[in-house]
Amino acid sequence: MIQLQNFTIRRGVRILFQKANMQIHPNWKVGLTGVNGAGKSSLFSALLGKLGADEGELIRPQGWTVAHMAQEVEALDIPALDFVLSGDEEYWYLQQQLQQSGDDSHHELTTTELAQLHGRFDEIHGYTAPAKAAQLLAGLGFFEHQIRQPVKHFSGGWRMRLNLARTLMSRSDLLLLDEPTNHLDLDAILWLEDWLNSYQGTLILISHDRDFIDAVTDHILHIENAELTLYTGNYSTFETTRSERLAQQQQAFEKQQDTRAHLQKFIDRFKAKATKARQAQSRIKQLERMQQLAPAHVDTPFTFRFREPSKMSSPLLMLHNVSIGYANKIIAEKINLQITPNTRLGLLGMNGAGKSTLIKSLVGDLPLLAGERQASELLNIGYFAQHQMDTLDDQASPMLQLARIADQTVSEAALRAFLGGFGFSGERMDTPCQSFSGGERARLALALIVWQRPNVLILDEPTNHLDLDMRHALIMALQDFDGAVVLVSHERQLISAVCDDLLLVHAGKCSDFSGDLQDYAKWLREARQQQSQSQQQTLVTTDKVQKVDKEAQRKEAARRREMTRPIRKHMEKIEAQIEKLQVHLQDIESALADAALYDAARKDDLLKLMTEQTNDKTRLEQAEEQLLALMMQLEELEASFSVES
C-alpha cells in the first residue's frame, strides 16, 4: 500500500502539496489529474524516490518493482525487440548469463549454478518472453519486419512507443504512466486499454484522454489548490461529483446554460439525420452526458469560437476515382468523396491503413497517383497536421505571428482578446514561442488556423499536447463551426461529439462505416486478431524451436561436462598435490638457509631435509607430468566435441 502522511512538497516559495494524507491500495488503477503545473510530475518523482518530501513522508512497499515510462529514448543500435525485452530486468540478466556460459569459457558455471539459472528462467516464462515482447510491439502498431530494426532507425514518436512497450514488459508491482497515448492512434489506444485492464499491479496514470482514463481507472486523484483529493470511480464519476459542487456557484450556472444552448443546437441539427438511428442515439446520449458534465470545466481559461467562414459554396472539395500513396506504391484506390459545408467526417482505420495519406491528398500536399481532385474557387482549408507546431516561427511571439496574418484594420486589443481565449495572457502573448511547452505551441497553431476563417477544417490528431480543458473548449468550438470538418483523432469523445459520418480506411479501400465507435472497437479487435493469427503462429513456432534448441543445448552441455568430469576431478587432485609440494619445498629452502643447520651437531637434521627436498622435487616433476598429460587428454576430448558439432 502507498501512503502519504502530512506530505508536503515545495517548488521555491510555491507549495505543490500541503499536508496531504491518503492511501492507495494494491491493484487500484488511479488517474492523476490537475491543471498543467499542479504537480503531477512531481508526485511521480516522489513515487520513484527521486524527490523527497519537504515535510511528512511517502511510504511505498520496499519489495515492489516499479515500472516508469521514460520520456526520451537514445538512438541505440540494439534491435527493437531486444530493447523491449530489456524492460524485464530479471529476464534480461538471466538470458545474458546463460548466453555467456555457453559462449565464453571465462563465465563457465557449475552444473548446480547452471541448473538454478535454467530453473529460474523457466519460472519467469523466459522462453516465451520474446513472443510476449513481439505481441506488445504488434499491439502498439509495429509490423513484424520492424521488430528486428535498430532503435535508432525509428522516429521520435515511434521510439516513445518502444519506450511504452519496454515499460509494459516489466513484471511490475507499480506502473507509472505519463501521457502514454500521446503518440498512439485509436487502434493502439484500444489495445492499450485492454492490456491495462488485465494488468495485475497498481497503476497510476496521467492522461488528457478522458475516454481512456474512463475505461481504465477506478479512482481519480485530483490536484487542486495544493490539495490532493481522492475520488472513488472513473473520470466521469469524478467530473459529475465536481460539477455538482461547482454548479452551486452562480458563475458556473451561467456558463452551464450557455454550454447547454450550444449543445442543444448541435443535437437539433444531428437529430434531423434520421437515416442513422443507432449512431444518432449513441451520439445524443454522449451529448446528454456532456450537458451534465459541462460545469466541471467552468474554471477553464480557454473559451473560443471559430470565426464564421467569409465565403462558402457546395461542394467545396471532391475526389473522383482517386488512388493515393507514395511514388508507385498505392495505399488506397477507387476513392470517391464529396466535401460539402455540412460534412462532419471522422476517418477510422488501423495504423498504416492510409488515414494521414488521405488527409494529405485532400489538402493537396500529396500528388494523386490516379483520379481527380476538384476544389471550389472559394475553398479555404484550415489544416492542422500532426506536426503543425513545427511550422511556428520560434523567434516570434503569439502577438507577432497573429498580426502577420491579420488585417491591419484589426486593433491590438482585438488580437489580444482573441489570443486570450486560447489561454495566452499578459507577457506570454509577447514572449517568443521557442520557450513554449508542447501544449502552448499546439494552442497557438490552432489559434492561427481559427483566425483565418476556413470553410473546411482538416484536422489530423489536433488534441496531441492539449490538456483536458483545452480539448473540451475545442469540442465546443467545433460543434458550433459552420463549415465542413474532416477529422483523424484518437480522441473518441472528439469524434463522437463532432462527426456525423465515419469513413473506414482499410485494405486499400475507403468505405462508409455505418456503426458507432463501439462497433468500430469491436470490428478493430476482430480485424487485428485475424491479421495477427499468421504472425502469432510464426512466433509460437519460432519460440518452440528456440525452446527445443535451448533444451538441447542444455542437455548437450551437461553430457559434455559429465564426460570430462573424471579428467577434471583428477586434474584438481593433481593441482592440489602440486600446490602442497611447492609449499613444502619453500619451507625446506627456508630451513636450509639457516647457518646453524650446518653445525656438526646437526648433521642428521641437514641430511633429513636434503633427502626430503630431493624426494619432493621428484614427486613434483611426476605430478607436473601427470597434469600435462591430463590437460592434453582433456583438450583432445573437447576437440572431438567440436567435430561432432
N, C-alpha and C positions, 0 to 999 in steps of 0.2 A: 504494500500500500504506500502511496505517495502522500506525505503530509506537509502542510505549510503551517508553521506556528509563529504567530506575530511577525510574519515575513515582510520585510521592508527592503526595497532597492531604490537607490537614488542615482540620477544622472546629473552630476554637478549639484545645483541647487534644486533641480526638479525631482519630485518624488514620482516614481512609476507605480509602485505598490506601497501601501502603508498598512502595517499590522494585519496582513491577510492571514486568515485561518481557514483551512479546508482540507478535505481528504479526497483522493482519487483512488478508487478500489481496483484491484486486479481485474482485467478483462473489460473494463469500461472503454468506451470509444468516445472521446471528448473532442468537441470542436472548440478551438480557441479563437475568439472574435474580439474586435475592438477597432477603433479608427487607426489609421496609419500613425505610428509613433506612440501608440498607447503602451507598448512594452511587450508585445507578443514575442518578438525575437529574443528579448532579454530574459523572458521566462524560460524559453528553450535553452538559452545558455546556462541558466541556473540549473535546469534539469540535467544538463550534460556535465555539470560540475565545473564549467568554465567561468562562472560568475558567482561570487559569494554574496551572501545577504549582508546588508548594512546593519540590520537588526533581525532578531529571530533566526529561524533556521528552516531549511528544506530537507526533509528526511526521505530517502529513497532506499529500497532494499538493496543491500550491498551485492548480493549474488546475481542481480538482474543483468542480462545482456541488453544493451541499449543500441538501437539502430537509428541513425540520423542521416537524412539525405543531404549530402554536401551540395553547395550551390555552384561549384566550379569543378571542371574535370580537366586534368592536364592532357596534353597531346601525347598519349602513351603509344608505344609500339606493340603492346600485347593485344591479342585478338579480343573482340568484344565479348565473346563467350567466357574467356578466362577472366576478364575484368569483372564480369558479373559473378562468376564462381568465387572470386576472392572475397566477396561480401560475406560468405560463410567462413569465418576465420579458422575455425577448427578443421573444417574440411580441407581448406587450402593448406594448412600446416601438415595435416596427416598425409595428404596427397604428395606434398613436396618431400616428406620424409621417406615415404615408400618409393618414390621415384629415385631419390638419391641412393637409397640402399641397394637398388638394382643397377644403378649406372656408375657409382663411384665407390671404389674399394675403401676410401677413407671414411665412408659413412656406413660400413658394414655393421649389421646389427646381429645380436644373438638370436637364436631361434625363439626364445621367450619374448624378447622385445618385438621381434617381427610379428609374432602371433598376436601380441597385445595391440599393435598398430592395426593389423588387419581386423581384429575383433571390434575395436572402436570404430574403425572406418565403416564396417558393416552396420554397427549400431546406429550411426547417424545417417544411414542410407547413402553412403558416399558413392556407391556405384550408380545410383540413379540421379545424382546431383547434376551432371551435365544435361540430362533430359529436362530436369526441373528448370535449370537456367535458360534453356532454349525455349521452354514454354513461357517463361516470364518475358523473354525478348519478343516472342511472337505476339503475346497479348498486348505489348506496348507498341506494336506496329512494325517490328523488324522482319524483313524477309529472310528466308533460310540462307540465301547466299551472302547475307550481310554479317552473319554472326561470327564469321571467321576473319572479317576485315579488322585491321588495327583500329584502335580507338581514335587515333589521330586523323583518320580519314573521314570522320563524321563531323558535321557542323555543330555549332554550339547547342542548338535546340535538341539535336539527336544525342549529343553527349549527356544532356540533362536526363533524357530518357534512360540512357545507360546507367547513370547515377541512381535513378529511381529503381531500376531492376536490381542493381547491386545491393541497394538498401533492403529491398524485399527479400533478397536471397538469404539475408541473415536470419538465423533461428533466434529471433529476439524475444525478450520479455516486454520491452517498452519500445514502441515505434513512434518516432517524432517526424512528422512530415510537414514541410513548409511550402505551401503552394505547389503541390505535386501535379496539378492539372494544367499549369501554365503553358506547357509545351506539348500538350496532348490534344488529339482531336476526339470527337464524340465517341467513336468506337473504342478507343483506348481508355477513355474515362469510364465507359460502361463496364469494360473488363476489369478495371481497377476497383470499381465499386464491388463487384462480385468477390474479388480477391480479398479486399479489406473486410468484407462482411464475414468471410470464413477465417480471418486471422484470429488466433487464439490468445494473443497477448493484449497488453494495454496500448491503446492508440491515442495520441494527442495530435490534432490536425489543425493547421492554419490553412484556410482556403477562402477565396472570394466567390466560389461557385456554390450558390445556395442549394441547388438541387443535389449536388454532390455531397455537401455536408448533410443535407436532409436524409439521403439514402444510407449514409454510413454511421452517423453518430447517434448516441443515446443520451449524451449530456452536452451542455454548452457552458463553457467557462468564458464569461464576458468581462472585459476590462473597460472600466469607465470611471473617470474622476478618481484615479489612483486606487480604485477598489476592484477586487476580484469577486464576482458573483457567479455561483454555480447553479445552473438550471437543469432540472431533470427533463429529458425529452430531446427531440431533434431541433433543428433550426426553426422549423415552422412553429413548434410549440413555444420556443423562446421568443420569436417575433410577436406571437399572439399575446403572450404574457406581458412583454414590454410595451406593446402598443396599447394594451388596456390601461396601463399606468400613464403613458404619455397622453392618451386621448382625453384624460381628465383636464388637461390644460387647454385653455381657450385657443391658443395658437395652434395646437395640434388639431383641434376640432375644425378650425377654419381651413387648414391645409388639407385635411381629410376630405372635406366637402369638395374642394377644388379637384383633388385627385379622383374622387368618385365621378365627378362630372366628365372628366376626360375618359375614364374607363368606360362609362356608360355609352359615350359617343362611339367608342370602338366596338363595344358589344352590339349596339344597334346596327352598325354597319355590317358586322360579321353575320348577324342573325339573318340578314337579307339573303345570304347564300345558303339556300335550303338544300342544295344538291349534296352537301356533305354533312349529313345529320350527326354521324358519330364524331367526326372531327370537330364539328361545331359545338357539340355538347361538352366535349373534353376541353375545348378552348374556353368556353363560357365558365365552366367550373373552375378552371385555373384563374380566370379573371375575377371571379367572385371571391376566391380566396385572397387575391391581391387586394381587393377592396378592403377586406378585413385587416390586412397586414400593413396597409399603406401608412398608418400613423407611426409605425416603427421607424420610419425614415423622416419624421418631421424635422429632426435636427440636422439633416444633411446640409452641407454647404453648397450642394450642386442643384441648380434648377435652370433648365434652358429649354427652348423650343426651336425646332427647325424653322428657318425663315421660309415664308411661302415662295414657291418657285415663281420666278418672274415670267416665264413662258412655258407653255405646255402644248403638246399635240398627242395624237394617238393614231397608230402605235409610235412609241418612242425609239424602239430598237427591235430588230428582228434577225433571227438566224434561219437560213434556208438550207436544209440538207447538208449540214456542216460536219466536217471532220476536224478534230482538234488533236494536237500533240506537238511533238518537237522533231525538227528535221523530217525524216521519213517514218518516224515511229508514231502510229496512230494510237491515241489513248481512248478516244470515243468517236463514234461516227453516226451519220444519219440523224443529226440533231436538228430539230425544228422548234424554235422558241420565239414567243412574241411577248415583248415587254410593253405594257400599257400603263397609264397613270395609276390604275388600280391594282397593279401587280404587287403581291406580297409573297415572295417566293423564297422558301428555305431549301438549300441544297444539302442532300444527305448522301452518304456513301462511305465506304471503307477507306482507310488510309491508302493513298496511291491510286484511288479509282479515277481521279481527274477533276475533283471539285475546284481546286485552285486553278487548274489549267482552263476549265470552262470560264471561270471568273476573268482570267487574263484575256481570253478570247472575246468575251463580251465587251470588256473595256477597250480592246483594240491594241493591247500591249503585245499580244502574241498573234502572229500571222496564222490564218486558217490554212489547213492542209487541203481542204476542199470545201465547196459550197460558197455561200454568200452572206455577208453581214451588211444589213441595211440600217442606217442610222438616220433619224429625223434631223432636219436642219436645226430644230430647236433643242436637240438633245444636249443636256448639261449633266454630265456624270460627276457625282461625288464619290470618289473611290478611296476606300480605306483598306490598304493592303496589310498583310501580316507584319511587314517591316516598314510601315508608314512612318514610324518615328525617325527612321534613318534619313528621311528627306528634309528634316528640320535643319535650319541654319543654327548651328551650335553657338555662334558668336552673337546672335541677335536675340533680343528679349521677346516675350509674347506680344507686347505692345507694338514693337517694330515690325514683327512678322505679320501681324494683323493689319497694320497701317499700310503695308506694301500692297495688299490685295483689296483694301477698302477704297471707296470713292473719297476724293479729297473733301467733299462737302460734309462728310460724316464727322461729327465732333469727337474730340478726345474723350469727353465724358461718356458718350455712347459706346465707344470702343471699350472703355474700362468697365462699363456696366455689363457689356456682353461677356467679357472675359471673367467677370465676377461670377457669372452663372456656371463657369467651369472650374470654380474653386481657386482662381487666381485673385489675389488681393494685395494691397499695399506694395511693398518693394518687390514682391515676387513678379509683378507684372513687368517690371523694368530690369529684371535680372537675366543675363544671357542664359539660355537653356542648356548650356553644356554641363551645368552642375545639377540639372533636374533629375529627379528619380524617374523610373520607368513609368509610373502612374502619371506623373506630371507631364511627361513628354507625350503620352498617349492622349491625355486630355487636350493638350494644345493642338496636336494633329487633328483631332476630332473637331475642335473649335474652328480651325481654319477651313475645314470642309463645310461645316454648317454655315459659315458666313457667306459662302459663295452661292447659296440658294440653288442647289442642284434640283433637278426634277427626277433623277434616278440615283438612288443610293446603292452602291455595290460595296458590300462590307464583307471582308474576309477576316474572320476572328477579331472583331473590333473590341472585345472585352478583355483581351490579354492586358495585364498590368492595371486594370481598373478595379477599384475596391467595390464593396457591396453597394454603398450609397451611390456611387457614380454609375454603376450598372443599372440600378433602379431608375436613376434620372434618365439614362439613355433609353430604357424601355418606354418610359412615359413619353419622351420626346418622339420616338419612332411611331408610337401609336397615334400621335397627333399629326404626323408628317403627311402632307397632301400629295406627295409624289409616289413613285414606284420604289420598292425595296427588293434587292436580291441579296441573300444573306447566307454566309457559311459561318457556323459557330458551334463550339462545343457546349455553349450555354443553353440548356434545354428550356429554361424559363424565357429566355430571349426569343427563341424560335417559337415557342408556344404562344407567347403574348403578341408577337408581331406578324408572323407569317400566316397567310390564308391557305397557301398551297405548298406542297412538298414535292421536290423533284429528286428522284433517286439516280445517282450516277454509279453504274455498276456493270462490270463485264463488258465494257466498251459501248454501253448504251446509256441514254438518258430517258427516263420514263416517269410518268406521274406516279406518286406514291399515295394511295387512297387512304391509308390508315393514319393514326396519330403517332406521337413519339414512343408511346408504349408498344405499339405494334412494330415500330422500327427497331426498338431494342430487342424484341423477340426475333424479328427477321435477322437482325445482325448476329445474334448469338448462333442461330441455326446456320447462317451462311459461313460464319467463321469456323464453326465446328466441321462443316463439310470441307471447307478449304484446307483445314489443318489435319484432316484424317491421314492423308498420304504422308505428310511431313512427320506427324507423330509416329506413324508406323515405321518410318525410316529411322527416327530417333530411338524408338524402342528396340528395333533390330540391332542398330549400332551399339546401343547400351548393353544388350545381351551379349553381343560379340566381345565388347570390351570387358564385360564381367567374366566371360568364359576365358578370355585371354589372360586377365589378371589372375584368375584362379589357377590356370595352367602354369603361369609364370611362378606363382607362389609354390605350387607343388614341385615344379622342376627345381626351384632354388632349394627347397627342403631336401629333395633327392640328392642333389649335388653336395649339400652340406653333410648329409648322412654318409655319403661315400668317402668324403675327405676327412670325416671326423676322426677315425683311428690315427691317421697320419698327423693331424693337427694335435691330437692328445699326446702322441709320442714326442712330437716336437716341443710341446710345452714342458714335458717331463725332462727332456734333454736340456732345454734352455735353463730350467731351474737348477739342474746339476752344474751346468757351466757357471752360472752366477755364483753358486755356493763355492765351487773350486776357486774361482777368481778371488773371492773374498778371503778364503783361507790362505791362498798364496800371498796376498798382500800382507796378511798378519805375519806369515813366516818371514817375508822380506823385512818387515819392521823389526822382528826379533833378531834376525841376523845382523842388523845394523848396530846392535848393542855391542860395544867393545868388550864389555865384561864377559860376554859369552865365550870369548876366545882364551880365557884363562885356563891353565892346565887342569884346574879342579873341575871345570865344567865341560870337559871334553865329551862326555857321554851326551850331554844336552845338545851340544853342537852337532854331533853325528845324527842324532834323532831328527833334529829339524831339517838337516840336509837331505836325509832319506825321505822324509815327508814331502819335501819340496820336489824331489825327483819323481816320486810316485804321483803327486798331484799334477805335475806338468804332463806326465804320460797320460793320466786319465783325462786331462783337459783336451789334449790333442785327439784322443779317441772320441770324446764327446763331440768335438767340433766336426770331426769327420762324419760321425753319425748324423749330426744335424744337417750337414751339407747334402748327404745322401737323401735324407728325408725331404729336404727342400726341392731337390731335383725330381724326386718321385711325385711330390705334390704338383710341381709345375707341369710334368708330363700328363698327369691326370686331368688338370684343368684345361690343358691344351686339347685333350680328347673331347672335352665338353664343347669347345668351340667348333670342332669338326662336326659333332653331332648337330649343332645348331645350323 
